[in-house]
Amino acid sequence: MQGFGASYRPSKTLSLDVGYTHIFFDDSPINQASTTDGTLKGKFESSADMLGVQLNWQF
């Protein structure tokens, strides 16, 4: 997993936060037999991206 974030405060009462994360998953094999179509063999390669944005206003 890799990620980073940043915060920006343009005034005493307002701030903006941003964060990003990329998640790596292990490859997953597939070996599925079917009575009508034969056998499916292979592997899945997966990952996920997450982005978060937050605006804060203090009053």
C-alpha distance matrix in Angstrom:
0.0 3.8 6.8 10.4 13.7 17.4 20.6 24.1 27.3 30.3 32.7 33.2 32.8 30.0 26.4 23.5 19.8 17.0 13.2 10.6 7.0 5.7 4.4 5.9 8.8 11.4 14.6 17.3 20.9 23.7 27.4 29.5 33.2 35.5 39.3 40.1 37.6 36.7 33.2 29.9 27.6 24.3 20.6 17.9 14.9 12.5 9.6 9.5 9.9 10.9 13.4 15.5 18.8 21.3 24.8 26.6 30.4 32.3 36.0
3.8 0.0 3.8 7.2 10.8 14.3 17.8 21.1 24.5 27.4 30.0 30.7 30.5 27.7 23.9 21.0 17.4 14.6 11.0 8.4 5.6 5.3 6.6 8.4 11.9 14.6 17.4 20.4 23.9 26.7 30.4 32.5 36.3 38.4 42.2 42.8 40.1 39.3 36.0 32.5 30.3 26.8 23.1 20.4 17.0 14.7 11.3 10.8 9.8 10.6 12.2 14.2 17.1 19.6 23.0 24.8 28.6 30.5 34.3
6.8 3.8 0.0 3.8 7.1 10.7 14.1 17.4 20.8 23.7 26.3 27.0 26.8 23.9 20.2 17.3 13.7 10.9 7.4 5.4 4.0 6.2 8.5 11.3 14.7 17.8 20.5 23.2 26.9 29.4 33.2 35.0 38.8 40.7 44.5 44.9 42.3 41.8 38.6 35.1 33.1 29.6 26.0 22.9 19.7 16.9 13.2 11.6 9.6 9.1 9.6 11.1 13.7 16.1 19.3 21.2 24.9 26.9 30.6
10.4 7.2 3.8 0.0 3.8 7.1 10.7 13.9 17.4 20.3 22.9 23.7 23.8 21.0 17.2 14.4 11.0 8.5 5.8 5.5 6.6 9.4 12.2 15.0 18.4 21.5 24.2 26.9 30.6 33.1 36.8 38.6 42.3 44.2 47.9 48.3 45.7 45.3 42.1 38.5 36.6 33.2 29.5 26.4 23.1 20.3 16.6 14.7 12.0 10.8 10.0 10.6 12.3 14.3 17.1 18.8 22.4 24.3 28.1
13.7 10.8 7.1 3.8 0.0 3.8 7.1 10.4 13.8 16.7 19.2 20.1 20.0 17.2 13.4 10.7 7.4 5.4 4.0 6.2 8.7 12.0 14.9 18.1 21.4 24.7 27.3 29.8 33.5 35.8 39.5 41.1 44.8 46.5 50.2 50.4 47.9 47.8 44.7 41.1 39.4 36.0 32.4 29.2 26.0 22.9 19.2 16.7 13.6 11.5 9.6 9.0 9.6 11.2 13.6 15.2 18.7 20.7 24.5
17.4 14.3 10.7 7.1 3.8 0.0 3.8 6.8 10.3 13.2 15.8 16.9 17.2 14.4 10.6 8.3 5.8 5.4 6.5 9.3 12.3 15.5 18.6 21.8 25.1 28.4 30.9 33.5 37.1 39.3 43.1 44.6 48.3 49.9 53.6 53.7 51.2 51.1 48.2 44.5 42.9 39.5 35.9 32.6 29.4 26.4 22.6 20.0 16.7 14.5 11.8 10.6 9.8 10.6 12.1 13.4 16.6 18.5 22.2
20.6 17.8 14.1 10.7 7.1 3.8 0.0 3.8 6.7 9.9 12.2 13.1 13.4 10.7 7.0 5.6 4.4 6.4 8.8 12.2 15.3 18.8 21.7 25.0 28.2 31.6 34.2 36.6 40.3 42.3 46.1 47.4 51.1 52.5 56.2 56.3 53.9 54.0 51.1 47.5 46.0 42.7 39.1 35.7 32.6 29.5 25.7 22.8 19.5 16.8 13.8 11.7 9.9 9.3 9.8 10.4 13.3 15.0 18.7
24.1 21.1 17.4 13.9 10.4 6.8 3.8 0.0 3.8 6.3 9.1 10.9 11.5 8.7 5.6 5.1 6.4 8.7 11.8 15.0 18.5 21.8 24.9 28.2 31.4 34.9 37.3 39.7 43.4 45.3 49.1 50.3 54.0 55.3 58.9 58.9 56.4 56.7 53.9 50.2 48.8 45.5 42.0 38.6 35.4 32.3 28.6 25.7 22.1 19.5 16.2 14.0 11.4 10.6 9.7 10.3 12.3 14.1 17.5
27.3 24.5 20.8 17.4 13.8 10.3 6.7 3.8 0.0 3.8 5.5 7.1 8.2 6.0 4.2 6.4 8.7 11.8 15.0 18.4 21.8 25.3 28.2 31.6 34.7 38.2 40.7 43.0 46.7 48.6 52.4 53.5 57.1 58.4 61.9 61.9 59.6 59.9 57.2 53.5 52.2 48.9 45.4 42.0 38.9 35.7 32.0 28.9 25.4 22.6 19.2 16.6 13.7 11.9 9.9 9.3 10.2 11.4 14.5
30.3 27.4 23.7 20.3 16.7 13.2 9.9 6.3 3.8 0.0 3.8 7.2 8.3 6.3 6.4 8.4 11.5 14.2 17.7 21.0 24.5 27.8 30.9 34.3 37.5 41.0 43.4 45.7 49.3 51.1 54.8 55.8 59.5 60.5 64.1 63.9 61.5 62.0 59.4 55.7 54.5 51.2 47.8 44.3 41.2 38.1 34.4 31.3 27.6 24.9 21.4 18.9 15.6 14.0 11.4 11.0 11.0 12.4 14.8
32.7 30.0 26.3 22.9 19.2 15.8 12.2 9.1 5.5 3.8 0.0 3.8 5.5 5.4 7.2 10.4 13.5 16.7 20.1 23.6 27.0 30.5 33.4 36.9 39.9 43.5 46.0 48.1 51.8 53.6 57.3 58.2 61.9 62.9 66.4 66.3 64.1 64.6 62.0 58.3 57.2 54.0 50.5 47.0 44.0 40.8 37.0 33.9 30.3 27.3 23.9 21.0 17.7 15.3 12.3 10.8 9.7 10.1 11.9
33.2 30.7 27.0 23.7 20.1 16.9 13.1 10.9 7.1 7.2 3.8 0.0 3.8 5.9 8.0 11.7 14.3 17.9 21.0 24.7 27.8 31.5 34.1 37.7 40.5 44.0 46.7 48.8 52.5 54.3 58.0 58.9 62.6 63.7 67.2 67.3 65.2 65.6 62.9 59.4 58.2 55.0 51.5 48.0 45.1 41.8 38.1 34.8 31.5 28.3 25.0 21.9 18.8 15.9 13.1 10.6 9.1 8.1 9.8
32.8 30.5 26.8 23.8 20.0 17.2 13.4 11.5 8.2 8.3 5.5 3.8 0.0 3.8 7.0 10.6 13.5 17.1 20.3 24.0 27.1 30.8 33.3 36.9 39.6 43.2 45.8 47.6 51.3 52.9 56.6 57.3 60.8 61.8 65.2 65.3 63.3 63.9 61.3 57.8 56.9 53.8 50.4 46.8 44.1 40.6 37.0 33.6 30.3 26.9 23.6 20.3 17.0 13.8 10.6 7.8 5.5 4.7 6.7
30.0 27.7 23.9 21.0 17.2 14.4 10.7 8.7 6.0 6.3 5.4 5.9 3.8 0.0 3.8 7.1 10.3 13.8 17.2 20.7 24.1 27.6 30.3 34.0 36.7 40.3 42.8 44.7 48.3 49.9 53.6 54.3 57.8 58.8 62.2 62.1 60.1 60.7 58.1 54.6 53.7 50.6 47.2 43.6 40.8 37.4 33.8 30.4 26.9 23.7 20.3 17.1 13.7 10.8 7.5 5.7 4.7 6.5 9.2
26.4 23.9 20.2 17.2 13.4 10.6 7.0 5.6 4.2 6.4 7.2 8.0 7.0 3.8 0.0 3.8 6.7 10.3 13.6 17.2 20.5 24.1 26.8 30.4 33.2 36.8 39.3 41.3 45.0 46.7 50.4 51.3 54.9 55.9 59.5 59.5 57.3 57.8 55.1 51.5 50.5 47.3 43.9 40.3 37.5 34.1 30.4 27.1 23.7 20.5 17.1 14.1 10.9 8.3 6.0 5.1 6.7 8.7 12.1
23.5 21.0 17.3 14.4 10.7 8.3 5.6 5.1 6.4 8.4 10.4 11.7 10.6 7.1 3.8 0.0 3.8 6.8 10.4 13.8 17.2 20.7 23.6 27.2 30.0 33.7 36.0 38.0 41.6 43.3 47.0 47.9 51.5 52.5 56.1 56.0 53.8 54.2 51.6 48.0 47.0 43.8 40.4 36.8 33.9 30.6 26.9 23.6 20.1 17.0 13.5 10.7 7.4 5.8 4.6 6.2 9.0 11.7 15.2
19.8 17.4 13.7 11.0 7.4 5.8 4.4 6.4 8.7 11.5 13.5 14.3 13.5 10.3 6.7 3.8 0.0 3.8 6.8 10.5 13.8 17.4 20.1 23.7 26.5 30.1 32.6 34.7 38.3 40.1 43.9 44.8 48.5 49.7 53.3 53.4 51.1 51.4 48.7 45.1 43.9 40.7 37.2 33.7 30.8 27.4 23.7 20.5 17.1 14.0 10.8 8.0 5.8 5.1 6.5 8.0 11.5 13.9 17.6
17.0 14.6 10.9 8.5 5.4 5.4 6.4 8.7 11.8 14.2 16.7 17.9 17.1 13.8 10.3 6.8 3.8 0.0 3.8 7.0 10.6 13.9 16.9 20.4 23.4 27.0 29.3 31.5 35.1 36.9 40.6 41.7 45.4 46.6 50.2 50.2 47.9 48.1 45.4 41.7 40.5 37.2 33.8 30.3 27.3 24.0 20.3 17.2 13.6 10.8 7.5 5.7 4.6 6.5 8.9 11.4 14.9 17.5 21.1
13.2 11.0 7.4 5.8 4.0 6.5 8.8 11.8 15.0 17.7 20.1 21.0 20.3 17.2 13.6 10.4 6.8 3.8 0.0 3.8 6.9 10.5 13.3 16.9 19.8 23.4 25.8 28.0 31.7 33.6 37.4 38.6 42.3 43.8 47.4 47.6 45.2 45.3 42.4 38.8 37.4 34.1 30.6 27.1 24.1 20.8 17.1 14.1 10.8 8.1 5.8 5.1 6.6 8.9 12.0 14.2 17.9 20.3 24.0
10.6 8.4 5.4 5.5 6.2 9.3 12.2 15.0 18.4 21.0 23.6 24.7 24.0 20.7 17.2 13.8 10.5 7.0 3.8 0.0 3.8 6.9 10.1 13.5 16.6 20.2 22.4 24.7 28.3 30.3 34.1 35.4 39.1 40.6 44.3 44.5 41.9 41.9 39.0 35.4 33.9 30.5 27.0 23.6 20.5 17.3 13.5 10.8 7.4 5.7 4.6 6.4 9.0 12.0 15.3 17.8 21.4 24.0 27.6
7.0 5.6 4.0 6.6 8.7 12.3 15.3 18.5 21.8 24.5 27.0 27.8 27.1 24.1 20.5 17.2 13.8 10.6 6.9 3.8 0.0 3.8 6.5 9.9 13.0 16.5 19.0 21.3 25.0 27.1 30.9 32.4 36.1 37.9 41.6 41.9 39.4 39.1 36.1 32.5 30.8 27.5 23.9 20.6 17.5 14.3 10.6 8.2 5.9 5.2 6.6 8.9 12.1 14.9 18.4 20.7 24.5 26.8 30.4
5.7 5.3 6.2 9.4 12.0 15.5 18.8 21.8 25.3 27.8 30.5 31.5 30.8 27.6 24.1 20.7 17.4 13.9 10.5 6.9 3.8 0.0 3.8 6.7 10.0 13.4 15.6 18.1 21.7 23.9 27.7 29.4 33.1 34.9 38.7 39.0 36.3 35.9 32.8 29.2 27.4 24.0 20.4 17.1 13.9 11.0 7.2 5.8 4.6 6.5 9.0 12.0 15.3 18.4 21.9 24.3 28.0 30.5 34.1
4.4 6.6 8.5 12.2 14.9 18.6 21.7 24.9 28.2 30.9 33.4 34.1 33.3 30.3 26.8 23.6 20.1 16.9 13.3 10.1 6.5 3.8 0.0 3.8 6.5 10.1 12.6 14.9 18.6 21.0 24.7 26.5 30.3 32.3 36.0 36.6 34.1 33.5 30.2 26.8 24.9 21.6 17.9 14.7 11.8 8.8 5.5 5.1 6.4 8.3 11.6 14.2 17.8 20.7 24.3 26.6 30.3 32.6 36.1
5.9 8.4 11.3 15.0 18.1 21.8 25.0 28.2 31.6 34.3 36.9 37.7 36.9 34.0 30.4 27.2 23.7 20.4 16.9 13.5 9.9 6.7 3.8 0.0 3.8 6.8 9.2 12.0 15.6 18.3 22.0 24.1 27.8 30.1 33.9 34.5 31.9 31.0 27.6 24.2 21.9 18.6 14.8 12.1 9.0 6.8 4.7 6.8 9.1 11.8 15.1 17.9 21.5 24.4 28.1 30.3 34.1 36.3 39.9
8.8 11.9 14.7 18.4 21.4 25.1 28.2 31.4 34.7 37.5 39.9 40.5 39.6 36.7 33.2 30.0 26.5 23.4 19.8 16.6 13.0 10.0 6.5 3.8 0.0 3.8 6.4 8.6 12.3 15.0 18.6 20.7 24.5 26.9 30.6 31.5 29.0 28.0 24.5 21.3 19.1 16.0 12.2 9.6 7.4 5.6 5.7 8.2 11.5 13.9 17.6 20.3 24.0 26.8 30.5 32.7 36.4 38.6 42.1
11.4 14.6 17.8 21.5 24.7 28.4 31.6 34.9 38.2 41.0 43.5 44.0 43.2 40.3 36.8 33.7 30.1 27.0 23.4 20.2 16.5 13.4 10.1 6.8 3.8 0.0 3.8 6.3 9.7 13.0 16.4 18.9 22.6 25.4 29.0 30.2 27.7 26.2 22.6 19.5 16.9 13.9 10.2 8.7 7.3 7.4 8.8 11.9 15.1 17.7 21.3 24.1 27.8 30.5 34.3 36.4 40.1 42.3 45.8
14.6 17.4 20.5 24.2 27.3 30.9 34.2 37.3 40.7 43.4 46.0 46.7 45.8 42.8 39.3 36.0 32.6 29.3 25.8 22.4 19.0 15.6 12.6 9.2 6.4 3.8 0.0 3.8 6.7 9.9 13.3 16.1 19.7 22.4 26.1 27.1 24.4 22.8 19.2 16.1 13.3 10.2 6.5 5.6 5.0 6.9 9.6 13.2 16.6 19.6 23.2 26.2 29.8 32.8 36.5 38.9 42.6 44.9 48.4
17.3 20.4 23.2 26.9 29.8 33.5 36.6 39.7 43.0 45.7 48.1 48.8 47.6 44.7 41.3 38.0 34.7 31.5 28.0 24.7 21.3 18.1 14.9 12.0 8.6 6.3 3.8 0.0 3.8 6.7 10.1 12.6 16.3 19.1 22.8 24.0 21.5 20.0 16.4 13.4 11.0 8.6 5.4 5.1 6.9 8.5 11.7 14.8 18.5 21.3 25.0 27.8 31.5 34.4 38.1 40.4 44.1 46.4 49.8
20.9 23.9 26.9 30.6 33.5 37.1 40.3 43.4 46.7 49.3 51.8 52.5 51.3 48.3 45.0 41.6 38.3 35.1 31.7 28.3 25.0 21.7 18.6 15.6 12.3 9.7 6.7 3.8 0.0 3.8 6.7 9.8 13.3 16.3 19.9 21.2 18.7 16.8 13.0 10.4 7.6 5.8 4.1 6.3 9.1 11.5 15.0 18.2 21.9 24.8 28.5 31.4 35.1 38.0 41.7 44.1 47.7 50.1 53.4
23.7 26.7 29.4 33.1 35.8 39.3 42.3 45.3 48.6 51.1 53.6 54.3 52.9 49.9 46.7 43.3 40.1 36.9 33.6 30.3 27.1 23.9 21.0 18.3 15.0 13.0 9.9 6.7 3.8 0.0 3.8 6.2 9.8 12.6 16.2 17.5 15.1 13.4 9.8 7.1 5.4 5.2 5.5 7.5 11.1 13.3 16.9 19.8 23.5 26.3 29.9 32.8 36.4 39.3 43.0 45.5 49.0 51.5 54.7
27.4 30.4 33.2 36.8 39.5 43.1 46.1 49.1 52.4 54.8 57.3 58.0 56.6 53.6 50.4 47.0 43.9 40.6 37.4 34.1 30.9 27.7 24.7 22.0 18.6 16.4 13.3 10.1 6.7 3.8 0.0 3.8 6.7 10.0 13.4 15.0 13.0 10.6 6.9 5.6 4.5 6.8 8.6 11.1 14.7 17.0 20.7 23.6 27.3 30.0 33.6 36.5 40.1 43.0 46.6 49.1 52.7 55.1 58.2
29.5 32.5 35.0 38.6 41.1 44.6 47.4 50.3 53.5 55.8 58.2 58.9 57.3 54.3 51.3 47.9 44.8 41.7 38.6 35.4 32.4 29.4 26.5 24.1 20.7 18.9 16.1 12.6 9.8 6.2 3.8 0.0 3.8 6.6 10.2 11.9 10.3 8.6 5.6 5.1 6.6 9.3 11.2 13.0 16.8 18.6 22.3 24.7 28.4 30.9 34.5 37.3 40.8 43.6 47.2 49.7 53.1 55.6 58.6
33.2 36.3 38.8 42.3 44.8 48.3 51.1 54.0 57.1 59.5 61.9 62.6 60.8 57.8 54.9 51.5 48.5 45.4 42.3 39.1 36.1 33.1 30.3 27.8 24.5 22.6 19.7 16.3 13.3 9.8 6.7 3.8 0.0 3.8 6.8 8.9 8.0 6.0 4.3 6.3 8.7 12.0 14.5 16.6 20.4 22.3 26.0 28.4 32.0 34.6 38.1 40.8 44.3 47.1 50.7 53.2 56.6 59.1 62.0
35.5 38.4 40.7 44.2 46.5 49.9 52.5 55.3 58.4 60.5 62.9 63.7 61.8 58.8 55.9 52.5 49.7 46.6 43.8 40.6 37.9 34.9 32.3 30.1 26.9 25.4 22.4 19.1 16.3 12.6 10.0 6.6 3.8 0.0 3.8 5.5 5.4 5.2 5.9 8.0 11.3 14.5 17.0 18.7 22.5 24.2 27.8 29.9 33.4 35.8 39.2 41.9 45.3 48.0 51.5 54.1 57.4 60.0 62.8
39.3 42.2 44.5 47.9 50.2 53.6 56.2 58.9 61.9 64.1 66.4 67.2 65.2 62.2 59.5 56.1 53.3 50.2 47.4 44.3 41.6 38.7 36.0 33.9 30.6 29.0 26.1 22.8 19.9 16.2 13.4 10.2 6.8 3.8 0.0 3.8 6.2 6.4 8.5 11.3 14.6 18.0 20.7 22.5 26.2 28.0 31.6 33.6 37.1 39.5 42.8 45.4 48.8 51.5 54.9 57.5 60.7 63.3 66.0
40.1 42.8 44.9 48.3 50.4 53.7 56.3 58.9 61.9 63.9 66.3 67.3 65.3 62.1 59.5 56.0 53.4 50.2 47.6 44.5 41.9 39.0 36.6 34.5 31.5 30.2 27.1 24.0 21.2 17.5 15.0 11.9 8.9 5.5 3.8 0.0 3.8 6.1 9.2 11.6 15.2 18.4 21.3 22.9 26.5 28.3 31.8 33.8 37.1 39.5 42.7 45.5 48.7 51.5 54.8 57.6 60.7 63.5 66.2
37.6 40.1 42.3 45.7 47.9 51.2 53.9 56.4 59.6 61.5 64.1 65.2 63.3 60.1 57.3 53.8 51.1 47.9 45.2 41.9 39.4 36.3 34.1 31.9 29.0 27.7 24.4 21.5 18.7 15.1 13.0 10.3 8.0 5.4 6.2 3.8 0.0 3.8 6.8 8.6 12.2 15.2 18.3 20.0 23.5 25.5 29.1 31.3 34.5 37.2 40.4 43.3 46.5 49.5 52.8 55.7 58.9 61.7 64.5
36.7 39.3 41.8 45.3 47.8 51.1 54.0 56.7 59.9 62.0 64.6 65.6 63.9 60.7 57.8 54.2 51.4 48.1 45.3 41.9 39.1 35.9 33.5 31.0 28.0 26.2 22.8 20.0 16.8 13.4 10.6 8.6 6.0 5.2 6.4 6.1 3.8 0.0 3.8 6.9 9.9 13.4 16.7 19.0 22.6 25.0 28.7 31.2 34.6 37.4 40.8 43.7 47.1 50.1 53.5 56.3 59.7 62.4 65.3
33.2 36.0 38.6 42.1 44.7 48.2 51.1 53.9 57.2 59.4 62.0 62.9 61.3 58.1 55.1 51.6 48.7 45.4 42.4 39.0 36.1 32.8 30.2 27.6 24.5 22.6 19.2 16.4 13.0 9.8 6.9 5.6 4.3 5.9 8.5 9.2 6.8 3.8 0.0 3.8 6.4 10.0 13.3 15.8 19.4 21.9 25.6 28.3 31.8 34.7 38.1 41.1 44.5 47.5 51.1 53.8 57.2 59.9 62.9
29.9 32.5 35.1 38.5 41.1 44.5 47.5 50.2 53.5 55.7 58.3 59.4 57.8 54.6 51.5 48.0 45.1 41.7 38.8 35.4 32.5 29.2 26.8 24.2 21.3 19.5 16.1 13.4 10.4 7.1 5.6 5.1 6.3 8.0 11.3 11.6 8.6 6.9 3.8 0.0 3.8 6.8 9.9 12.2 15.8 18.2 22.0 24.7 28.1 31.1 34.5 37.6 41.0 44.1 47.6 50.3 53.8 56.5 59.6
27.6 30.3 33.1 36.6 39.4 42.9 46.0 48.8 52.2 54.5 57.2 58.2 56.9 53.7 50.5 47.0 43.9 40.5 37.4 33.9 30.8 27.4 24.9 21.9 19.1 16.9 13.3 11.0 7.6 5.4 4.5 6.6 8.7 11.3 14.6 15.2 12.2 9.9 6.4 3.8 0.0 3.8 7.2 10.3 13.6 16.5 20.3 23.4 26.9 30.0 33.5 36.6 40.1 43.2 46.8 49.5 53.1 55.7 58.9
24.3 26.8 29.6 33.2 36.0 39.5 42.7 45.5 48.9 51.2 54.0 55.0 53.8 50.6 47.3 43.8 40.7 37.2 34.1 30.5 27.5 24.0 21.6 18.6 16.0 13.9 10.2 8.6 5.8 5.2 6.8 9.3 12.0 14.5 18.0 18.4 15.2 13.4 10.0 6.8 3.8 0.0 3.8 7.1 10.1 13.3 17.0 20.3 23.7 26.9 30.4 33.6 37.1 40.3 43.9 46.6 50.2 52.8 56.1
20.6 23.1 26.0 29.5 32.4 35.9 39.1 42.0 45.4 47.8 50.5 51.5 50.4 47.2 43.9 40.4 37.2 33.8 30.6 27.0 23.9 20.4 17.9 14.8 12.2 10.2 6.5 5.4 4.1 5.5 8.6 11.2 14.5 17.0 20.7 21.3 18.3 16.7 13.3 9.9 7.2 3.8 0.0 3.8 6.6 9.8 13.5 16.8 20.3 23.6 27.0 30.3 33.8 36.9 40.6 43.2 46.8 49.4 52.8
17.9 20.4 22.9 26.4 29.2 32.6 35.7 38.6 42.0 44.3 47.0 48.0 46.8 43.6 40.3 36.8 33.7 30.3 27.1 23.6 20.6 17.1 14.7 12.1 9.6 8.7 5.6 5.1 6.3 7.5 11.1 13.0 16.6 18.7 22.5 22.9 20.0 19.0 15.8 12.2 10.3 7.1 3.8 0.0 3.8 6.3 10.0 13.2 16.7 19.9 23.4 26.6 30.1 33.3 36.8 39.6 43.2 45.8 49.1
14.9 17.0 19.7 23.1 26.0 29.4 32.6 35.4 38.9 41.2 44.0 45.1 44.1 40.8 37.5 33.9 30.8 27.3 24.1 20.5 17.5 13.9 11.8 9.0 7.4 7.3 5.0 6.9 9.1 11.1 14.7 16.8 20.4 22.5 26.2 26.5 23.5 22.6 19.4 15.8 13.6 10.1 6.6 3.8 0.0 3.8 7.1 10.7 13.9 17.4 20.7 24.1 27.5 30.8 34.4 37.1 40.7 43.4 46.8
12.5 14.7 16.9 20.3 22.9 26.4 29.5 32.3 35.7 38.1 40.8 41.8 40.6 37.4 34.1 30.6 27.4 24.0 20.8 17.3 14.3 11.0 8.8 6.8 5.6 7.4 6.9 8.5 11.5 13.3 17.0 18.6 22.3 24.2 28.0 28.3 25.5 25.0 21.9 18.2 16.5 13.3 9.8 6.3 3.8 0.0 3.8 7.1 10.5 13.8 17.2 20.5 24.0 27.2 30.8 33.5 37.1 39.7 43.1
9.6 11.3 13.2 16.6 19.2 22.6 25.7 28.6 32.0 34.4 37.0 38.1 37.0 33.8 30.4 26.9 23.7 20.3 17.1 13.5 10.6 7.2 5.5 4.7 5.7 8.8 9.6 11.7 15.0 16.9 20.7 22.3 26.0 27.8 31.6 31.8 29.1 28.7 25.6 22.0 20.3 17.0 13.5 10.0 7.1 3.8 0.0 3.8 7.0 10.3 13.7 17.0 20.5 23.7 27.3 30.0 33.7 36.3 39.7
9.5 10.8 11.6 14.7 16.7 20.0 22.8 25.7 28.9 31.3 33.9 34.8 33.6 30.4 27.1 23.6 20.5 17.2 14.1 10.8 8.2 5.8 5.1 6.8 8.2 11.9 13.2 14.8 18.2 19.8 23.6 24.7 28.4 29.9 33.6 33.8 31.3 31.2 28.3 24.7 23.4 20.3 16.8 13.2 10.7 7.1 3.8 0.0 3.8 6.7 10.3 13.4 17.0 20.1 23.7 26.4 30.1 32.7 36.1
9.9 9.8 9.6 12.0 13.6 16.7 19.5 22.1 25.4 27.6 30.3 31.5 30.3 26.9 23.7 20.1 17.1 13.6 10.8 7.4 5.9 4.6 6.4 9.1 11.5 15.1 16.6 18.5 21.9 23.5 27.3 28.4 32.0 33.4 37.1 37.1 34.5 34.6 31.8 28.1 26.9 23.7 20.3 16.7 13.9 10.5 7.0 3.8 0.0 3.8 6.8 10.3 13.6 17.0 20.5 23.3 26.9 29.7 33.1
10.9 10.6 9.1 10.8 11.5 14.5 16.8 19.5 22.6 24.9 27.3 28.3 26.9 23.7 20.5 17.0 14.0 10.8 8.1 5.7 5.2 6.5 8.3 11.8 13.9 17.7 19.6 21.3 24.8 26.3 30.0 30.9 34.6 35.8 39.5 39.5 37.2 37.4 34.7 31.1 30.0 26.9 23.6 19.9 17.4 13.8 10.3 6.7 3.8 0.0 3.8 6.7 10.3 13.4 17.0 19.8 23.4 26.1 29.5
13.4 12.2 9.6 10.0 9.6 11.8 13.8 16.2 19.2 21.4 23.9 25.0 23.6 20.3 17.1 13.5 10.8 7.5 5.8 4.6 6.6 9.0 11.6 15.1 17.6 21.3 23.2 25.0 28.5 29.9 33.6 34.5 38.1 39.2 42.8 42.7 40.4 40.8 38.1 34.5 33.5 30.4 27.0 23.4 20.7 17.2 13.7 10.3 6.8 3.8 0.0 3.8 6.8 10.3 13.7 16.7 20.2 23.1 26.5
15.5 14.2 11.1 10.6 9.0 10.6 11.7 14.0 16.6 18.9 21.0 21.9 20.3 17.1 14.1 10.7 8.0 5.7 5.1 6.4 8.9 12.0 14.2 17.9 20.3 24.1 26.2 27.8 31.4 32.8 36.5 37.3 40.8 41.9 45.4 45.5 43.3 43.7 41.1 37.6 36.6 33.6 30.3 26.6 24.1 20.5 17.0 13.4 10.3 6.7 3.8 0.0 3.8 6.7 10.3 13.1 16.7 19.5 22.9
18.8 17.1 13.7 12.3 9.6 9.8 9.9 11.4 13.7 15.6 17.7 18.8 17.0 13.7 10.9 7.4 5.8 4.6 6.6 9.0 12.1 15.3 17.8 21.5 24.0 27.8 29.8 31.5 35.1 36.4 40.1 40.8 44.3 45.3 48.8 48.7 46.5 47.1 44.5 41.0 40.1 37.1 33.8 30.1 27.5 24.0 20.5 17.0 13.6 10.3 6.8 3.8 0.0 3.8 6.9 10.1 13.5 16.6 19.9
21.3 19.6 16.1 14.3 11.2 10.6 9.3 10.6 11.9 14.0 15.3 15.9 13.8 10.8 8.3 5.8 5.1 6.5 8.9 12.0 14.9 18.4 20.7 24.4 26.8 30.5 32.8 34.4 38.0 39.3 43.0 43.6 47.1 48.0 51.5 51.5 49.5 50.1 47.5 44.1 43.2 40.3 36.9 33.3 30.8 27.2 23.7 20.1 17.0 13.4 10.3 6.7 3.8 0.0 3.8 6.4 10.0 12.9 16.2
24.8 23.0 19.3 17.1 13.6 12.1 9.8 9.7 9.9 11.4 12.3 13.1 10.6 7.5 6.0 4.6 6.5 8.9 12.0 15.3 18.4 21.9 24.3 28.1 30.5 34.3 36.5 38.1 41.7 43.0 46.6 47.2 50.7 51.5 54.9 54.8 52.8 53.5 51.1 47.6 46.8 43.9 40.6 36.8 34.4 30.8 27.3 23.7 20.5 17.0 13.7 10.3 6.9 3.8 0.0 3.8 6.7 10.1 13.2
26.6 24.8 21.2 18.8 15.2 13.4 10.4 10.3 9.3 11.0 10.8 10.6 7.8 5.7 5.1 6.2 8.0 11.4 14.2 17.8 20.7 24.3 26.6 30.3 32.7 36.4 38.9 40.4 44.1 45.5 49.1 49.7 53.2 54.1 57.5 57.6 55.7 56.3 53.8 50.3 49.5 46.6 43.2 39.6 37.1 33.5 30.0 26.4 23.3 19.8 16.7 13.1 10.1 6.4 3.8 0.0 3.8 6.5 9.9
30.4 28.6 24.9 22.4 18.7 16.6 13.3 12.3 10.2 11.0 9.7 9.1 5.5 4.7 6.7 9.0 11.5 14.9 17.9 21.4 24.5 28.0 30.3 34.1 36.4 40.1 42.6 44.1 47.7 49.0 52.7 53.1 56.6 57.4 60.7 60.7 58.9 59.7 57.2 53.8 53.1 50.2 46.8 43.2 40.7 37.1 33.7 30.1 26.9 23.4 20.2 16.7 13.5 10.0 6.7 3.8 0.0 3.8 6.5
32.3 30.5 26.9 24.3 20.7 18.5 15.0 14.1 11.4 12.4 10.1 8.1 4.7 6.5 8.7 11.7 13.9 17.5 20.3 24.0 26.8 30.5 32.6 36.3 38.6 42.3 44.9 46.4 50.1 51.5 55.1 55.6 59.1 60.0 63.3 63.5 61.7 62.4 59.9 56.5 55.7 52.8 49.4 45.8 43.4 39.7 36.3 32.7 29.7 26.1 23.1 19.5 16.6 12.9 10.1 6.5 3.8 0.0 3.8
36.0 34.3 30.6 28.1 24.5 22.2 18.7 17.5 14.5 14.8 11.9 9.8 6.7 9.2 12.1 15.2 17.6 21.1 24.0 27.6 30.4 34.1 36.1 39.9 42.1 45.8 48.4 49.8 53.4 54.7 58.2 58.6 62.0 62.8 66.0 66.2 64.5 65.3 62.9 59.6 58.9 56.1 52.8 49.1 46.8 43.1 39.7 36.1 33.1 29.5 26.5 22.9 19.9 16.2 13.2 9.9 6.5 3.8 0.0
